[in-house]
Amino acid sequence: MNETTFELARRHFVDGVRHVEAGRLADAERCFEASLALLPARVSTLVNLGAVRCRQGRAADALPPLERAVAVAPDDADARAQLALALVQLGRDDDALACFEQVLGRSPGHPAALLQAALILNRRGHHAPALRHLERLVAAHPAHAEGWMLHGQTLQSLGRHDAALPSYERVLALQPGLARAWTLRGGLLRDLGRREEAVAAFEQAIAHGGDPALNGFFLAALDGRAAPPGAPDSYVRQLFDGYAAQFDAHLTQVLRYDVPRRIAARLAARAAPAGRRLRHALDLGCGTGLCGAALRPLCERIDGVDLSRAMLERAAATGAYTQLDEADLVEHLRRSPHRHDLVVAADVFIYLGDLAAVFAGACRVLEAGGWFAFTVERADDGVDHALRDSLRYAHGERYLRALAQAHALAVVDVDAVVLREEQRTPIDGLLLLLQRR
């Protein structure tokens, strides 16, 4: 190798780094490729090329240079960590976690490996080992704001709410303008019953550029300001993506949730007597598929729709569904080409206040004589819908009957039910069975 080749390759590499810093990722990629054409085995260039392709959302294209970098330098922790990040982007969590653990075997304090391994473990509901990684991270890198933030979230997932608060305070001491940390701190303070401090935290989040819809939703539940028509999609998606791993066990064993069985029993009595099967059902907010499994004996086909991809993956594993769509349920009802003889929503409308668009959409997709079965938390008499401290909406029976009448739906049954228990307190609800005239 002569000096001219090395210097030219180095110039391409330096230009690529400058393009990355300026956000010109396509130009950076071309420079790194030009550098590799001259020095094909240079690990730093291979890693940077892979990183740029990941930032462009092209993790599959990032794998070849990153795998070559690891083959050339198997002890290079940064190369292996970047390969693991590409695997995360591809949804290959098993391979990514193994790769991060290999990094930590060579470099126990590697910050990216500790953080990303903890993220994967948390997604799987393995919060205790995730916390061990994060404690190593913040001990070795006490100024790692993102590490402290995930440390607090993990403690909350373990039910250690008081211990989580200092973690968020460390984040904000490091980065006072970090809106996400203010939002998390507000949520924790709300859970601890410190309402005024929670309100102040959510207002700080908005002041620092946080999502006004999300933080405004939290504020509406706390201080009585006007509630939005429904919970923000970002809130619902994040809530259930993080809840998917333990959802079924927590709901059925801890909260004593029995709504799917109750809905199925009511439909068996009214809509599918004497063994008759419904042709095509739609499960709104299907979650992990608890309702689909309960309805399977009554239906020839069940489709599901949900905002949470993690929930849909678990629903798919039940085998109860013919088709699953990741979408907002109102948009799905507006656009779906299918027609159904059953639309069901089990404990879904607790995330929606105004149900007019839902009723209109349900009527659009229901065949004549089709059934609409759902549950709501029960609001006080005279209340249409209200956002509660729990961040869930409750609905009044009079409001629901008025919507049914406005959309040509006959009210066949209204049953008072206990939806679940929270801290051993029964949550009162209504189970409605409507039929399209």
C-alpha positions in Angstrom: 0.0 0.0 0.0 1.5 3.3 -1.0 1.0 6.6 0.9 -1.1 8.2 -1.8 -3.7 5.4 -1.6 -3.8 5.7 2.2 -4.1 9.5 2.2 -6.9 9.5 -0.4 -8.8 6.9 1.5 -8.4 8.9 4.7 -9.6 12.1 2.9 -12.7 10.3 1.8 -13.3 9.1 5.3 -12.8 12.5 6.9 -15.2 14.0 4.3 -17.7 11.3 5.2 -17.5 12.2 8.9 -18.1 15.9 8.1 -21.1 15.0 6.0 -22.5 12.9 8.9 -22.0 15.9 11.3 -23.9 18.1 8.8 -26.7 15.5 8.4 -25.9 14.8 4.7 -26.1 11.0 5.1 -26.3 10.1 1.4 -23.1 12.1 0.7 -21.5 10.5 3.8 -22.3 7.1 2.5 -20.7 7.8 -0.9 -17.5 9.0 0.8 -17.3 5.9 3.0 -17.9 3.7 0.0 -15.1 5.5 -1.9 -12.7 5.1 1.1 -13.5 1.4 1.3 -12.8 0.9 -2.4 -9.2 1.9 -1.6 -9.0 0.3 1.9 -11.6 -2.5 2.0 -10.7 -3.9 5.4 -10.6 -0.7 7.4 -12.8 -1.3 10.4 -13.6 2.3 11.3 -14.9 3.0 7.8 -16.9 -0.2 7.7 -18.5 0.7 11.0 -19.3 4.2 9.9 -20.8 3.0 6.7 -23.0 0.6 8.6 -24.0 3.4 11.1 -25.0 5.8 8.2 -27.1 3.1 6.6 -28.9 2.4 9.9 -29.6 6.1 10.3 -31.2 6.1 6.8 -33.4 3.2 8.0 -31.6 0.7 5.8 -30.5 -1.8 8.5 -30.4 -4.7 6.0 -27.9 -2.8 3.9 -25.9 -2.0 7.0 -25.3 -5.7 7.9 -22.7 -6.6 5.2 -20.1 -3.9 6.2 -20.8 -4.4 9.9 -20.4 -8.2 9.7 -17.2 -7.7 7.8 -15.9 -5.3 10.4 -16.6 -7.9 13.2 -14.9 -10.6 11.1 -11.8 -8.4 10.6 -11.7 -7.2 14.2 -13.7 -9.7 16.5 -12.5 -7.9 19.6 -13.7 -4.4 18.5 -16.5 -3.7 20.9 -17.8 -0.7 18.9 -18.1 -2.7 15.7 -20.0 -5.5 17.4 -22.2 -3.0 19.2 -23.1 -1.2 15.9 -23.9 -4.6 14.4 -26.2 -5.3 17.3 -28.0 -1.9 16.8 -28.6 -2.9 13.2 -30.1 -6.2 14.4 -32.4 -4.3 16.7 -33.6 -2.1 13.8 -34.4 -5.3 11.9 -36.5 -6.6 14.8 -34.0 -9.4 15.5 -33.9 -8.9 19.3 -32.6 -12.4 20.1 -29.6 -11.9 17.9 -29.1 -8.4 19.0 -29.2 -9.3 22.7 -26.6 -12.1 22.2 -24.4 -9.6 20.3 -24.7 -7.0 23.1 -23.8 -9.6 25.7 -20.7 -10.5 23.6 -19.8 -6.8 23.6 -20.1 -6.7 27.4 -18.0 -9.8 27.8 -15.2 -7.9 26.2 -16.0 -4.4 27.4 -18.2 -4.6 30.6 -18.8 -0.9 30.8 -19.7 -0.3 27.2 -22.5 2.3 27.5 -24.4 1.6 24.3 -24.4 -2.2 24.9 -25.6 -1.7 28.5 -28.4 0.7 27.5 -29.6 -1.3 24.5 -29.5 -4.6 26.2 -31.6 -3.1 29.0 -34.1 -1.8 26.4 -34.5 -5.3 24.9 -34.9 -6.9 28.3 -37.5 -4.3 29.4 -39.5 -4.9 26.2 -39.6 -8.6 27.1 -40.7 -7.8 30.7 -37.4 -8.9 32.2 -37.0 -5.7 34.3 -34.7 -7.0 37.1 -31.9 -8.0 34.7 -32.5 -4.8 32.8 -32.0 -2.8 36.0 -28.7 -4.6 36.7 -27.4 -3.4 33.3 -28.6 0.1 34.0 -27.0 0.3 37.4 -23.7 -0.7 35.9 -24.2 1.9 33.2 -24.9 4.9 35.6 -22.2 3.8 38.0 -19.6 3.8 35.2 -21.1 6.8 33.4 -22.9 9.0 36.0 -23.5 11.8 33.4 -25.4 9.4 31.1 -28.9 11.1 31.1 -30.5 8.5 28.9 -29.3 5.8 31.2 -30.7 7.5 34.2 -34.1 8.0 32.4 -34.4 4.3 31.5 -33.2 3.5 35.1 -36.2 5.4 36.4 -38.6 3.8 34.0 -37.3 0.3 34.9 -37.8 1.0 38.6 -41.3 2.0 37.9 -41.9 -1.2 36.0 -40.7 -3.1 39.1 -43.2 -1.1 41.2 -40.4 0.8 43.0 -42.0 4.2 42.4 -40.3 6.1 45.2 -36.9 4.9 44.1 -37.6 6.0 40.5 -38.0 9.7 41.4 -34.3 10.4 42.1 -33.4 8.9 38.7 -35.6 11.4 36.9 -34.2 14.2 39.1 -30.7 13.1 38.1 -31.7 13.3 34.4 -33.1 16.9 34.9 -30.0 18.0 36.8 -28.0 16.9 33.7 -30.4 18.2 31.1 -33.0 20.6 32.5 -34.6 21.1 29.1 -35.3 17.5 28.4 -39.1 17.4 27.9 -39.4 13.6 28.0 -37.9 13.5 31.5 -40.4 16.2 32.7 -43.2 14.0 31.3 -42.0 10.9 33.0 -41.5 12.8 36.2 -45.0 14.1 36.0 -46.4 10.7 35.4 -44.6 9.3 38.4 -45.7 12.2 40.7 -49.3 11.6 39.5 -49.0 7.9 40.5 -47.6 9.0 43.9 -50.6 11.2 44.5 -48.6 14.5 44.3 -51.0 16.2 41.9 -49.7 19.8 42.1 -46.1 18.7 41.5 -47.3 16.5 38.6 -49.2 19.4 37.0 -46.1 21.6 37.3 -44.0 18.8 35.7 -46.3 18.4 32.7 -46.4 22.2 32.2 -42.6 22.2 32.2 -42.6 19.4 29.6 -44.8 21.6 27.3 -42.6 24.6 28.0 -39.5 22.6 26.9 -41.1 21.5 23.6 -42.8 18.3 24.8 -45.8 16.9 22.9 -48.7 19.3 23.8 -51.4 16.7 23.0 -49.8 14.1 25.3 -49.0 16.4 28.2 -52.3 18.2 27.8 -54.1 14.9 28.1 -52.3 14.2 31.4 -53.1 17.7 32.6 -56.8 17.3 31.7 -57.0 14.2 33.9 -55.4 16.1 36.8 -56.8 19.6 37.0 -60.2 19.5 35.3 -59.3 21.4 32.1 -61.1 20.4 28.9 -60.4 16.8 28.0 -59.5 15.8 24.5 -61.9 13.6 22.6 -59.6 10.6 23.2 -56.2 9.6 24.5 -53.4 10.5 22.1 -52.3 7.6 19.8 -48.8 8.0 21.0 -49.8 7.4 24.6 -51.9 4.3 23.8 -49.2 2.8 21.5 -46.4 3.3 24.0 -48.5 2.1 26.9 -49.4 -1.2 25.3 -46.1 -1.8 23.5 -44.5 -1.7 27.0 -47.3 -3.8 28.5 -47.6 -6.6 26.0 -45.2 -9.1 27.6 -47.1 -9.2 30.9 -50.5 -8.1 29.7 -52.5 -11.4 29.8 -51.2 -12.5 33.2 -51.6 -9.1 34.8 -55.1 -8.6 33.4 -56.5 -12.0 34.2 -54.7 -12.9 37.4 -54.1 -9.6 39.1 -57.0 -7.5 37.8 -59.5 -10.4 37.6 -60.5 -9.3 34.1 -63.3 -11.5 32.6 -64.8 -9.2 30.0 -64.1 -11.4 26.9 -65.9 -14.4 28.4 -68.9 -12.2 29.4 -69.2 -10.8 25.9 -68.9 -14.2 24.4 -71.6 -15.6 26.7 -74.0 -12.7 25.9 -73.4 -13.2 22.2 -74.0 -16.9 22.5 -77.3 -16.3 24.1 -78.5 -13.5 21.7 -76.6 -13.5 18.4 -75.5 -17.1 17.9 -78.0 -19.4 19.7 -78.2 -23.1 19.2 -74.7 -23.4 17.9 -75.2 -20.9 15.0 -71.9 -19.2 14.0 -71.4 -15.6 13.1 -69.7 -15.2 9.7 -67.2 -12.4 10.1 -66.3 -10.5 13.3 -64.1 -7.5 13.8 -62.3 -7.1 17.2 -61.5 -3.4 17.8 -58.4 -2.8 19.9 -57.8 -6.5 19.9 -54.7 -6.4 22.1 -53.1 -9.8 22.7 -56.2 -11.6 21.5 -58.0 -12.4 24.7 -61.4 -11.5 23.1 -60.5 -13.3 19.8 -59.8 -16.5 21.7 -63.2 -16.2 23.6 -65.1 -15.5 20.4 -63.5 -18.2 18.2 -66.2 -20.9 18.9 -68.9 -18.4 17.8 -67.3 -17.0 14.6 -66.1 -18.4 11.3 -63.6 -15.5 10.8 -62.3 -12.8 13.2 -60.2 -9.8 12.1 -58.4 -7.6 14.6 -57.1 -4.0 14.7 -54.9 -2.4 17.2 -52.4 0.5 17.5 -49.7 -1.6 19.3 -47.5 -3.7 17.1 -46.2 -5.7 20.2 -49.8 -6.5 21.1 -50.6 -7.6 17.5 -47.6 -9.9 17.5 -49.1 -11.7 20.5 -52.5 -11.7 19.0 -51.2 -13.4 15.8 -49.6 -16.1 18.0 -53.1 -17.1 19.3 -54.2 -18.3 15.8 -57.6 -16.8 16.4 -57.4 -14.1 13.7 -57.6 -14.3 10.0 -56.3 -10.7 9.5 -54.6 -8.2 11.8 -54.1 -4.5 11.1 -52.0 -2.0 12.9 -54.2 1.1 12.8 -56.3 3.6 14.6 -59.7 1.9 15.0 -61.7 4.9 13.8 -59.7 5.2 10.7 -60.0 1.5 10.1 -63.7 1.7 10.4 -63.8 4.5 7.9 -61.7 2.8 5.3 -62.2 -1.0 5.7 -63.5 -2.7 2.6 -65.0 -5.6 4.7 -68.5 -5.9 6.1 -69.1 -7.7 9.3 -72.0 -9.3 11.2 -70.2 -8.6 14.5 -68.1 -5.7 15.8 -66.7 -6.0 19.3 -64.7 -3.7 21.6 -63.7 -5.1 25.0 -62.5 -2.4 27.4 -61.3 -0.2 24.4 -63.5 2.8 24.8 -61.8 3.7 28.1 -59.3 5.4 25.8 -61.9 7.3 23.8 -64.3 10.0 25.1 -66.4 11.0 22.2 -67.7 7.8 20.6 -69.8 9.4 17.7 -67.2 8.6 15.1 -66.9 5.0 16.4 -70.7 4.4 16.2 -70.7 5.9 12.7 -67.9 3.7 11.6 -69.4 0.6 13.2 -72.6 1.2 11.3 -70.7 1.6 8.1 -69.1 -1.8 8.4 -72.0 -3.7 10.0 -74.3 -5.6 7.8 -78.1 -5.3 8.4 -78.9 -7.3 11.5 -75.2 -7.2 12.5 -74.2 -6.9 16.2 -72.2 -4.3 18.1 -70.9 -5.5 21.5 -68.7 -3.4 23.8 -68.0 -2.4 27.3 -67.4 1.0 29.0 -66.5 2.2 32.4 -69.8 3.6 33.9 -70.0 7.3 34.4 -72.3 9.1 36.8 -75.9 9.7 35.7 -76.2 12.7 33.5 -72.6 12.6 32.3 -71.9 11.9 28.6 -68.2 11.0 29.0 -65.5 12.1 31.4 -61.8 11.6 31.7 -60.9 10.2 35.1 -57.7 10.5 37.2 -56.9 7.0 36.1 -56.4 8.4 32.5 -59.4 6.4 31.4 -62.7 7.7 30.0 -66.1 6.7 31.5 -69.4 6.9 29.6 -73.0 7.4 30.7 -75.8 5.0 29.7 -78.0 7.8 28.5 -75.3 9.0 26.1 -74.8 5.6 24.7 -78.5 5.0 24.1 -78.7 8.4 22.4 -75.8 7.4 20.1 -77.4 4.1 19.3 -80.7 5.8 18.4 -78.9 8.3 16.2 -77.2 5.5 14.3 -80.1 3.2 13.8 -78.8 0.7 16.4 -81.3 -1.1 18.6 -80.3 -1.5 22.2 -80.8 -5.3 22.9 -79.1 -5.6 26.3 -77.4 -3.3 28.8 -75.8 -5.2 31.7 -74.0 -3.7 34.7 -70.7 -5.6 35.1 -67.5 -5.4 37.1 -64.8 -4.8 34.4 -61.8 -5.6 36.6 -60.3 -4.8 40.0 -57.7 -2.1 40.7 -56.0 -2.2 44.1 -58.8 -4.6 45.1 -61.5 -2.0 44.2 -64.1 -3.2 41.6 -64.4 -1.0 38.5 -68.0 -0.7 37.5 -68.9 -0.9 33.9 -71.6 -1.5 31.3 -71.8 -4.3 28.7 -74.0 -3.2 25.7 -75.3 -5.4 23.0 -76.7 -3.4 20.0 -78.1 -4.6 16.7 -78.2 -2.7 13.4 -81.7 -2.3 12.2 
